[in-house]
Amino acid sequence: MSSVESVATELRSSGAELVTALQSTKEIKRQAFERLDQASRELARLLKGSEQLPRQIVNDLYVTAKILENEAPYSKDSAAVGQMASALYMTFDLILLGESHEDRRPGVPRIR
């Protein structure tokens, strides 16, 4: 299994755990989000600069962020769930731009 495939497996697993708990019991599984965030950041790092993207994996990330955004108003901590969605959207955007989080350093100007 390639690195991208193993990261995709973790992304799907932790995303499903987070979303299922949020939708069924409104519980926020922060550890599942941490694993999801780490997997998505690793995915961005692995795909950095790629001309072709694995559509299904990138879509899984987007759909998970969209579910979190939609569930936020109904969760026990809507601000936290909204921030989780925003973090995933940021990673999704970076993947589409061919960048990773390491390219975005606070306080350092970006010159292309």
N, CA, C and O atoms as CSV, one atom per row, in Angstrom:
chain,resi,resn,atom,element,x,y,z
A,1,MET,N,N,0.844,-1.181,0.000
A,1,MET,CA,C,0.000,0.000,0.000
A,1,MET,C,C,0.892,1.249,0.000
A,1,MET,O,O,1.835,1.352,0.785
A,2,SER,N,N,0.578,2.191,-0.892
A,2,SER,CA,C,1.383,3.407,-0.982
A,2,SER,C,C,1.106,4.327,0.200
A,2,SER,O,O,0.153,4.125,0.951
A,3,SER,N,N,1.941,5.326,0.349
A,3,SER,CA,C,1.757,6.296,1.436
A,3,SER,C,C,0.429,7.020,1.311
A,3,SER,O,O,-0.264,7.226,2.307
A,4,VAL,N,N,0.069,7.406,0.093
A,4,VAL,CA,C,-1.190,8.116,-0.120
A,4,VAL,C,C,-2.357,7.207,0.261
A,4,VAL,O,O,-3.322,7.661,0.875
A,5,GLU,N,N,-2.273,5.947,-0.095
A,5,GLU,CA,C,-3.354,5.010,0.235
A,5,GLU,C,C,-3.479,4.806,1.740
A,5,GLU,O,O,-4.593,4.732,2.260
A,6,SER,N,N,-2.361,4.712,2.444
A,6,SER,CA,C,-2.432,4.519,3.900
A,6,SER,C,C,-2.974,5.783,4.582
A,6,SER,O,O,-3.732,5.687,5.547
A,7,VAL,N,N,-2.594,6.947,4.091
A,7,VAL,CA,C,-3.126,8.198,4.632
A,7,VAL,C,C,-4.623,8.280,4.330
A,7,VAL,O,O,-5.404,8.721,5.172
A,8,ALA,N,N,-5.018,7.858,3.134
A,8,ALA,CA,C,-6.436,7.877,2.762
A,8,ALA,C,C,-7.241,6.959,3.669
A,8,ALA,O,O,-8.365,7.294,4.044
A,9,THR,N,N,-6.692,5.824,4.022
A,9,THR,CA,C,-7.370,4.893,4.918
A,9,THR,C,C,-7.592,5.527,6.288
A,9,THR,O,O,-8.680,5.416,6.853
A,10,GLU,N,N,-6.576,6.188,6.819
A,10,GLU,CA,C,-6.706,6.872,8.113
A,10,GLU,C,C,-7.684,8.029,8.022
A,10,GLU,O,O,-8.478,8.247,8.937
A,11,LEU,N,N,-7.631,8.777,6.918
A,11,LEU,CA,C,-8.534,9.901,6.729
A,11,LEU,C,C,-9.988,9.421,6.728
A,11,LEU,O,O,-10.843,10.022,7.379
A,12,ARG,N,N,-10.258,8.358,6.010
A,12,ARG,CA,C,-11.629,7.829,5.947
A,12,ARG,C,C,-12.076,7.276,7.296
A,12,ARG,O,O,-13.208,7.505,7.723
A,13,SER,N,N,-11.188,6.550,7.963
A,13,SER,CA,C,-11.522,5.928,9.242
A,13,SER,C,C,-11.817,6.978,10.319
A,13,SER,O,O,-12.856,6.924,10.978
A,14,SER,N,N,-10.913,7.916,10.488
A,14,SER,CA,C,-11.106,8.934,11.525
A,14,SER,C,C,-12.250,9.871,11.156
A,14,SER,O,O,-12.985,10.319,12.036
A,15,GLY,N,N,-12.411,10.171,9.883
A,15,GLY,CA,C,-13.528,11.001,9.444
A,15,GLY,C,C,-14.866,10.339,9.718
A,15,GLY,O,O,-15.806,10.987,10.178
A,16,ALA,N,N,-14.947,9.042,9.433
A,16,ALA,CA,C,-16.193,8.309,9.691
A,16,ALA,C,C,-16.496,8.256,11.178
A,16,ALA,O,O,-17.650,8.406,11.580
A,17,GLU,N,N,-15.469,8.044,12.004
A,17,GLU,CA,C,-15.667,8.005,13.456
A,17,GLU,C,C,-16.185,9.353,13.970
A,17,GLU,O,O,-17.119,9.400,14.770
A,18,LEU,N,N,-15.580,10.434,13.511
A,18,LEU,CA,C,-15.968,11.778,13.933
A,18,LEU,C,C,-17.391,12.105,13.495
A,18,LEU,O,O,-18.203,12.557,14.302
A,19,VAL,N,N,-17.689,11.880,12.234
A,19,VAL,CA,C,-18.995,12.234,11.670
A,19,VAL,C,C,-20.107,11.368,12.265
A,19,VAL,O,O,-21.183,11.874,12.582
A,20,THR,N,N,-19.856,10.080,12.415
A,20,THR,CA,C,-20.875,9.181,12.966
A,20,THR,C,C,-21.257,9.586,14.382
A,20,THR,O,O,-22.440,9.643,14.717
A,21,ALA,N,N,-20.263,9.868,15.213
A,21,ALA,CA,C,-20.543,10.282,16.586
A,21,ALA,C,C,-21.283,11.617,16.613
A,21,ALA,O,O,-22.211,11.805,17.399
A,22,LEU,N,N,-20.871,12.532,15.759
A,22,LEU,CA,C,-21.495,13.853,15.729
A,22,LEU,C,C,-22.949,13.764,15.271
A,22,LEU,O,O,-23.820,14.421,15.841
A,23,GLN,N,N,-23.210,12.967,14.261
A,23,GLN,CA,C,-24.571,12.867,13.740
A,23,GLN,C,C,-25.499,12.050,14.629
A,23,GLN,O,O,-26.689,12.348,14.721
A,24,SER,N,N,-24.966,11.026,15.280
A,24,SER,CA,C,-25.840,10.149,16.064
A,24,SER,C,C,-26.043,10.621,17.501
A,24,SER,O,O,-27.163,10.571,18.010
A,25,THR,N,N,-24.990,11.074,18.157
A,25,THR,CA,C,-25.104,11.450,19.568
A,25,THR,C,C,-24.741,12.909,19.839
A,25,THR,O,O,-24.810,13.368,20.979
A,26,LYS,N,N,-24.354,13.636,18.790
A,26,LYS,CA,C,-23.906,15.037,18.895
A,26,LYS,C,C,-22.612,15.161,19.692
A,26,LYS,O,O,-22.223,16.258,20.094
A,27,GLU,N,N,-21.941,14.015,19.919
A,27,GLU,CA,C,-20.668,13.994,20.640
A,27,GLU,C,C,-19.536,14.415,19.698
A,27,GLU,O,O,-19.506,14.023,18.531
A,28,ILE,N,N,-18.616,15.214,20.220
A,28,ILE,CA,C,-17.461,15.667,19.440
A,28,ILE,C,C,-16.260,14.829,19.858
A,28,ILE,O,O,-15.755,14.965,20.972
A,29,LYS,N,N,-15.813,13.972,18.967
A,29,LYS,CA,C,-14.659,13.115,19.250
A,29,LYS,C,C,-13.394,13.855,18.805
A,29,LYS,O,O,-12.984,13.780,17.647
A,30,ARG,N,N,-12.799,14.559,19.744
A,30,ARG,CA,C,-11.643,15.398,19.436
A,30,ARG,C,C,-10.426,14.584,18.998
A,30,ARG,O,O,-9.657,15.029,18.146
A,31,GLN,N,N,-10.251,13.400,19.575
A,31,GLN,CA,C,-9.117,12.566,19.158
A,31,GLN,C,C,-9.278,12.116,17.705
A,31,GLN,O,O,-8.305,12.054,16.954
A,32,ALA,N,N,-10.507,11.805,17.321
A,32,ALA,CA,C,-10.763,11.425,15.929
A,32,ALA,C,C,-10.462,12.609,15.009
A,32,ALA,O,O,-9.902,12.430,13.927
A,33,PHE,N,N,-10.836,13.824,15.441
A,33,PHE,CA,C,-10.530,14.992,14.615
A,33,PHE,C,C,-9.025,15.202,14.518
A,33,PHE,O,O,-8.520,15.527,13.443
A,34,GLU,N,N,-8.301,15.023,15.613
A,34,GLU,CA,C,-6.843,15.199,15.579
A,34,GLU,C,C,-6.211,14.240,14.577
A,34,GLU,O,O,-5.327,14.625,13.812
A,35,ARG,N,N,-6.670,12.986,14.587
A,35,ARG,CA,C,-6.151,12.004,13.623
A,35,ARG,C,C,-6.528,12.406,12.191
A,35,ARG,O,O,-5.721,12.285,11.270
A,36,LEU,N,N,-7.748,12.879,12.023
A,36,LEU,CA,C,-8.217,13.323,10.710
A,36,LEU,C,C,-7.406,14.521,10.226
A,36,LEU,O,O,-6.995,14.561,9.067
A,37,ASP,N,N,-7.178,15.478,11.086
A,37,ASP,CA,C,-6.420,16.671,10.722
A,37,ASP,C,C,-4.990,16.301,10.348
A,37,ASP,O,O,-4.456,16.804,9.360
A,38,GLN,N,N,-4.376,15.437,11.122
A,38,GLN,CA,C,-3.008,15.002,10.821
A,38,GLN,C,C,-2.951,14.264,9.490
A,38,GLN,O,O,-2.040,14.485,8.692
A,39,ALA,N,N,-3.924,13.387,9.249
A,39,ALA,CA,C,-3.963,12.644,7.985
A,39,ALA,C,C,-4.169,13.587,6.808
A,39,ALA,O,O,-3.539,13.419,5.764
A,40,SER,N,N,-5.044,14.574,6.963
A,40,SER,CA,C,-5.288,15.512,5.862
A,40,SER,C,C,-4.053,16.371,5.583
A,40,SER,O,O,-3.743,16.667,4.429
A,41,ARG,N,N,-3.357,16.765,6.636
A,41,ARG,CA,C,-2.127,17.545,6.454
A,41,ARG,C,C,-1.043,16.703,5.771
A,41,ARG,O,O,-0.295,17.201,4.930
A,42,GLU,N,N,-0.970,15.441,6.140
A,42,GLU,CA,C,-0.010,14.539,5.504
A,42,GLU,C,C,-0.377,14.338,4.038
A,42,GLU,O,O,0.501,14.288,3.177
A,43,LEU,N,N,-1.662,14.223,3.758
A,43,LEU,CA,C,-2.119,14.091,2.382
A,43,LEU,C,C,-1.704,15.319,1.567
A,43,LEU,O,O,-1.227,15.186,0.440
A,44,ALA,N,N,-1.883,16.502,2.133
A,44,ALA,CA,C,-1.465,17.729,1.441
A,44,ALA,C,C,0.033,17.715,1.179
A,44,ALA,O,O,0.484,18.123,0.109
A,45,ARG,N,N,0.797,17.249,2.145
A,45,ARG,CA,C,2.254,17.180,1.975
A,45,ARG,C,C,2.621,16.209,0.861
A,45,ARG,O,O,3.479,16.505,0.029
A,46,LEU,N,N,1.963,15.041,0.848
A,46,LEU,CA,C,2.269,14.026,-0.165
A,46,LEU,C,C,1.844,14.450,-1.570
A,46,LEU,O,O,2.491,14.085,-2.551
A,47,LEU,N,N,0.773,15.210,-1.667
A,47,LEU,CA,C,0.254,15.614,-2.978
A,47,LEU,C,C,0.793,16.963,-3.448
A,47,LEU,O,O,0.461,17.416,-4.544
A,48,LYS,N,N,1.613,17.599,-2.633
A,48,LYS,CA,C,2.143,18.927,-2.948
A,48,LYS,C,C,2.789,18.927,-4.335
A,48,LYS,O,O,3.667,18.117,-4.633
A,49,GLY,N,N,2.333,19.853,-5.163
A,49,GLY,CA,C,2.917,20.006,-6.491
A,49,GLY,C,C,2.421,19.005,-7.526
A,49,GLY,O,O,2.843,19.063,-8.681
A,50,SER,N,N,1.546,18.097,-7.146
A,50,SER,CA,C,1.049,17.094,-8.090
A,50,SER,C,C,0.119,17.730,-9.113
A,50,SER,O,O,-0.722,18.564,-8.777
A,51,GLU,N,N,0.283,17.330,-10.342
A,51,GLU,CA,C,-0.606,17.801,-11.403
A,51,GLU,C,C,-1.919,17.022,-11.384
A,51,GLU,O,O,-2.965,17.550,-11.762
A,52,GLN,N,N,-1.860,15.773,-10.945
A,52,GLN,CA,C,-3.056,14.936,-10.874
A,52,GLN,C,C,-3.320,14.589,-9.418
A,52,GLN,O,O,-2.401,14.271,-8.664
A,53,LEU,N,N,-4.587,14.654,-9.035
A,53,LEU,CA,C,-4.973,14.365,-7.656
A,53,LEU,C,C,-5.895,13.148,-7.633
A,53,LEU,O,O,-6.700,12.957,-8.544
A,54,PRO,N,N,-5.773,12.326,-6.587
A,54,PRO,CA,C,-6.712,11.214,-6.438
A,54,PRO,C,C,-8.087,11.766,-6.052
A,54,PRO,O,O,-8.323,12.137,-4.902
A,55,ARG,N,N,-8.962,11.811,-7.012
A,55,ARG,CA,C,-10.255,12.487,-6.866
A,55,ARG,C,C,-11.059,11.997,-5.664
A,55,ARG,O,O,-11.606,12.807,-4.917
A,56,GLN,N,N,-11.135,10.673,-5.469
A,56,GLN,CA,C,-11.974,10.135,-4.397
A,56,GLN,C,C,-11.475,10.559,-3.019
A,56,GLN,O,O,-12.279,10.901,-2.151
A,57,ILE,N,N,-10.180,10.539,-2.810
A,57,ILE,CA,C,-9.615,10.895,-1.502
A,57,ILE,C,C,-9.838,12.382,-1.213
A,57,ILE,O,O,-10.236,12.752,-0.108
A,58,VAL,N,N,-9.584,13.217,-2.195
A,58,VAL,CA,C,-9.766,14.655,-2.021
A,58,VAL,C,C,-11.247,14.960,-1.801
A,58,VAL,O,O,-11.594,15.828,-0.999
A,59,ASN,N,N,-12.111,14.252,-2.509
A,59,ASN,CA,C,-13.554,14.429,-2.313
A,59,ASN,C,C,-13.971,13.995,-0.902
A,59,ASN,O,O,-14.814,14.647,-0.285
A,60,ASP,N,N,-13.399,12.919,-0.393
A,60,ASP,CA,C,-13.705,12.462,0.970
A,60,ASP,C,C,-13.387,13.563,1.989
A,60,ASP,O,O,-14.147,13.788,2.930
A,61,LEU,N,N,-12.267,14.235,1.791
A,61,LEU,CA,C,-11.889,15.335,2.684
A,61,LEU,C,C,-12.913,16.464,2.593
A,61,LEU,O,O,-13.351,16.989,3.617
A,62,TYR,N,N,-13.292,16.834,1.385
A,62,TYR,CA,C,-14.270,17.910,1.188
A,62,TYR,C,C,-15.629,17.554,1.793
A,62,TYR,O,O,-16.247,18.377,2.468
A,63,VAL,N,N,-16.085,16.338,1.553
A,63,VAL,CA,C,-17.398,15.915,2.064
A,63,VAL,C,C,-17.401,15.902,3.587
A,63,VAL,O,O,-18.386,16.298,4.209
A,64,THR,N,N,-16.311,15.451,4.189
A,64,THR,CA,C,-16.223,15.446,5.653
A,64,THR,C,C,-16.304,16.874,6.196
A,64,THR,O,O,-17.007,17.125,7.174
A,65,ALA,N,N,-15.592,17.804,5.572
A,65,ALA,CA,C,-15.652,19.205,5.997
A,65,ALA,C,C,-17.066,19.753,5.832
A,65,ALA,O,O,-17.547,20.492,6.690
A,66,LYS,N,N,-17.724,19.402,4.752
A,66,LYS,CA,C,-19.085,19.877,4.497
A,66,LYS,C,C,-20.058,19.332,5.541
A,66,LYS,O,O,-20.934,20.059,6.010
A,67,ILE,N,N,-19.911,18.061,5.905
A,67,ILE,CA,C,-20.773,17.466,6.939
A,67,ILE,C,C,-20.565,18.186,8.266
A,67,ILE,O,O,-21.533,18.510,8.954
A,68,LEU,N,N,-19.311,18.437,8.628
A,68,LEU,CA,C,-19.028,19.147,9.878
A,68,LEU,C,C,-19.652,20.541,9.860
A,68,LEU,O,O,-20.235,20.978,10.852
A,69,GLU,N,N,-19.530,21.225,8.744
A,69,GLU,CA,C,-20.120,22.556,8.618
A,69,GLU,C,C,-21.642,22.496,8.800
A,69,GLU,O,O,-22.226,23.342,9.476
A,70,ASN,N,N,-22.265,21.502,8.197
A,70,ASN,CA,C,-23.722,21.367,8.288
A,70,ASN,C,C,-24.191,20.925,9.666
A,70,ASN,O,O,-25.281,21.304,10.093
A,71,GLU,N,N,-23.396,20.136,10.365
A,71,GLU,CA,C,-23.765,19.634,11.685
A,71,GLU,C,C,-23.438,20.609,12.808
A,71,GLU,O,O,-23.967,20.474,13.912
A,72,ALA,N,N,-22.580,21.585,12.548
A,72,ALA,CA,C,-22.132,22.506,13.598
A,72,ALA,C,C,-23.278,23.155,14.373
A,72,ALA,O,O,-23.222,23.178,15.603
A,73,PRO,N,N,-24.303,23.679,13.724
A,73,PRO,CA,C,-25.373,24.336,14.491
A,73,PRO,C,C,-26.123,23.411,15.444
A,73,PRO,O,O,-26.749,23.876,16.396
A,74,TYR,N,N,-26.064,22.125,15.199
A,74,TYR,CA,C,-26.816,21.161,16.003
A,74,TYR,C,C,-25.952,20.443,17.039
A,74,TYR,O,O,-26.461,19.638,17.819
A,75,SER,N,N,-24.663,20.727,17.053
A,75,SER,CA,C,-23.749,20.031,17.963
A,75,SER,C,C,-23.715,20.719,19.328
A,75,SER,O,O,-24.270,21.803,19.506
A,76,LYS,N,N,-23.057,20.073,20.279
A,76,LYS,CA,C,-22.948,20.615,21.633
A,76,LYS,C,C,-22.031,21.839,21.694
A,76,LYS,O,O,-22.178,22.683,22.578
A,77,ASP,N,N,-21.087,21.936,20.755
A,77,ASP,CA,C,-20.168,23.075,20.694
A,77,ASP,C,C,-20.028,23.488,19.232
A,77,ASP,O,O,-19.098,23.067,18.544
A,78,SER,N,N,-20.957,24.310,18.772
A,78,SER,CA,C,-21.001,24.658,17.348
A,78,SER,C,C,-19.747,25.401,16.888
A,78,SER,O,O,-19.317,25.234,15.746
A,79,ALA,N,N,-19.158,26.213,17.755
A,79,ALA,CA,C,-17.946,26.942,17.373
A,79,ALA,C,C,-16.783,25.981,17.115
A,79,ALA,O,O,-16.040,26.149,16.148
A,80,ALA,N,N,-16.627,24.982,17.972
A,80,ALA,CA,C,-15.535,24.022,17.811
A,80,ALA,C,C,-15.709,23.210,16.533
A,80,ALA,O,O,-14.745,22.986,15.800
A,81,VAL,N,N,-16.926,22.773,16.267
A,81,VAL,CA,C,-17.175,21.981,15.060
A,81,VAL,C,C,-16.981,22.859,13.817
A,81,VAL,O,O,-16.468,22.391,12.801
A,82,GLY,N,N,-17.383,24.105,13.896
A,82,GLY,CA,C,-17.155,25.035,12.793
A,82,GLY,C,C,-15.677,25.244,12.519
A,82,GLY,O,O,-15.260,25.327,11.364
A,83,GLN,N,N,-14.887,25.330,13.574
A,83,GLN,CA,C,-13.437,25.476,13.416
A,83,GLN,C,C,-12.821,24.219,12.806
A,83,GLN,O,O,-11.888,24.303,12.007
A,84,MET,N,N,-13.346,23.054,13.185
A,84,MET,CA,C,-12.875,21.805,12.592
A,84,MET,C,C,-13.139,21.802,11.086
A,84,MET,O,O,-12.271,21.434,10.294
A,85,ALA,N,N,-14.346,22.217,10.704
A,85,ALA,CA,C,-14.692,22.290,9.283
A,85,ALA,C,C,-13.767,23.265,8.558
A,85,ALA,O,O,-13.283,22.968,7.466
A,86,SER,N,N,-13.525,24.413,9.157
A,86,SER,CA,C,-12.648,25.420,8.538
A,86,SER,C,C,-11.233,24.891,8.339
A,86,SER,O,O,-10.609,25.148,7.310
A,87,ALA,N,N,-10.733,24.159,9.313
A,87,ALA,CA,C,-9.389,23.583,9.202
A,87,ALA,C,C,-9.317,22.606,8.035
A,87,ALA,O,O,-8.337,22.601,7.289
A,88,LEU,N,N,-10.347,21.779,7.874
A,88,LEU,CA,C,-10.357,20.821,6.767
A,88,LEU,C,C,-10.506,21.529,5.422
A,88,LEU,O,O,-9.880,21.134,4.438
A,89,TYR,N,N,-11.338,22.577,5.378
A,89,TYR,CA,C,-11.463,23.358,4.139
A,89,TYR,C,C,-10.123,23.995,3.756
A,89,TYR,O,O,-9.768,24.042,2.578
A,90,MET,N,N,-9.389,24.479,4.746
A,90,MET,CA,C,-8.081,25.086,4.473
A,90,MET,C,C,-7.142,24.063,3.848
A,90,MET,O,O,-6.448,24.365,2.877
A,91,THR,N,N,-7.119,22.866,4.397
A,91,THR,CA,C,-6.265,21.819,3.853
A,91,THR,C,C,-6.716,21.452,2.442
A,91,THR,O,O,-5.888,21.270,1.549
A,92,PHE,N,N,-8.020,21.344,2.245
A,92,PHE,CA,C,-8.565,21.055,0.921
A,92,PHE,C,C,-8.109,22.117,-0.089
A,92,PHE,O,O,-7.670,21.787,-1.191
A,93,ASP,N,N,-8.218,23.379,0.294
A,93,ASP,CA,C,-7.793,24.469,-0.587
A,93,ASP,C,C,-6.302,24.380,-0.906
A,93,ASP,O,O,-5.894,24.586,-2.049
A,94,LEU,N,N,-5.500,24.076,0.095
A,94,LEU,CA,C,-4.059,23.954,-0.134
A,94,LEU,C,C,-3.746,22.823,-1.107
A,94,LEU,O,O,-2.871,22.964,-1.962
A,95,ILE,N,N,-4.454,21.705,-0.983
A,95,ILE,CA,C,-4.252,20.584,-1.908
A,95,ILE,C,C,-4.553,21.030,-3.334
A,95,ILE,O,O,-3.790,20.730,-4.253
A,96,LEU,N,N,-5.662,21.745,-3.525
A,96,LEU,CA,C,-6.017,22.218,-4.866
A,96,LEU,C,C,-4.992,23.210,-5.414
A,96,LEU,O,O,-4.782,23.283,-6.625
A,97,LEU,N,N,-4.358,23.971,-4.525
A,97,LEU,CA,C,-3.335,24.937,-4.937
A,97,LEU,C,C,-1.970,24.284,-5.160
A,97,LEU,O,O,-1.045,24.930,-5.652
A,98,GLY,N,N,-1.846,22.998,-4.797
A,98,GLY,CA,C,-0.559,22.319,-4.928
A,98,GLY,C,C,0.402,22.678,-3.822
A,98,GLY,O,O,1.618,22.607,-3.997
A,99,GLU,N,N,-0.140,23.063,-2.682
A,99,GLU,CA,C,0.679,23.482,-1.544
A,99,GLU,C,C,0.388,22.607,-0.341
A,99,GLU,O,O,-0.493,21.748,-0.372
A,100,SER,N,N,1.149,22.843,0.724
A,100,SER,CA,C,0.903,22.162,1.996
A,100,SER,C,C,0.983,23.204,3.109
A,100,SER,O,O,1.307,24.364,2.857
A,101,HIS,N,N,0.693,22.792,4.316
A,101,HIS,CA,C,0.689,23.733,5.441
A,101,HIS,C,C,2.075,24.319,5.695
A,101,HIS,O,O,2.182,25.431,6.213
A,102,GLU,N,N,3.120,23.608,5.348
A,102,GLU,CA,C,4.483,24.116,5.552
A,102,GLU,C,C,4.766,25.342,4.704
A,102,GLU,O,O,5.670,26.118,5.013
A,103,ASP,N,N,3.989,25.523,3.622
A,103,ASP,CA,C,4.172,26.681,2.750
A,103,ASP,C,C,3.566,27.950,3.330
A,103,ASP,O,O,3.856,29.053,2.867
A,104,ARG,N,N,2.737,27.793,4.328
A,104,ARG,CA,C,2.031,28.929,4.932
A,104,ARG,C,C,2.541,29.138,6.354
A,104,ARG,O,O,2.073,28.489,7.289
A,105,ARG,N,N,3.482,30.026,6.509
A,105,ARG,CA,C,4.028,30.307,7.847
A,105,ARG,C,C,3.516,31.670,8.315
A,105,ARG,O,O,3.656,32.666,7.606
A,106,PRO,N,N,2.924,31.711,9.509
A,106,PRO,CA,C,2.423,32.994,10.042
A,106,PRO,C,C,3.559,34.008,10.190
A,106,PRO,O,O,4.632,33.678,10.696
A,107,GLY,N,N,3.315,35.237,9.747
A,107,GLY,CA,C,4.298,36.299,9.897
A,107,GLY,C,C,5.348,36.339,8.820
A,107,GLY,O,O,6.186,37.241,8.821
A,108,VAL,N,N,5.336,35.386,7.890
A,108,VAL,CA,C,6.322,35.354,6.826
A,108,VAL,C,C,5.621,35.684,5.513
A,108,VAL,O,O,4.690,34.983,5.117
A,109,PRO,N,N,6.057,36.741,4.838
A,109,PRO,CA,C,5.397,37.102,3.573
A,109,PRO,C,C,5.552,36.009,2.521
A,109,PRO,O,O,6.571,35.322,2.454
A,110,ARG,N,N,4.526,35.871,1.713
A,110,ARG,CA,C,4.560,34.885,0.627
A,110,ARG,C,C,4.874,35.603,-0.659
A,110,ARG,O,O,4.126,36.478,-1.093
A,111,ILE,N,N,5.974,35.236,-1.262
A,111,ILE,CA,C,6.392,35.834,-2.528
A,111,ILE,C,C,6.475,34.703,-3.540
A,111,ILE,O,O,7.130,33.686,-3.308
A,112,ARG,N,N,5.809,34.895,-4.651
A,112,ARG,CA,C,5.839,33.850,-5.702
A,112,ARG,C,C,6.681,34.294,-6.846
A,112,ARG,O,O,6.830,33.560,-7.823
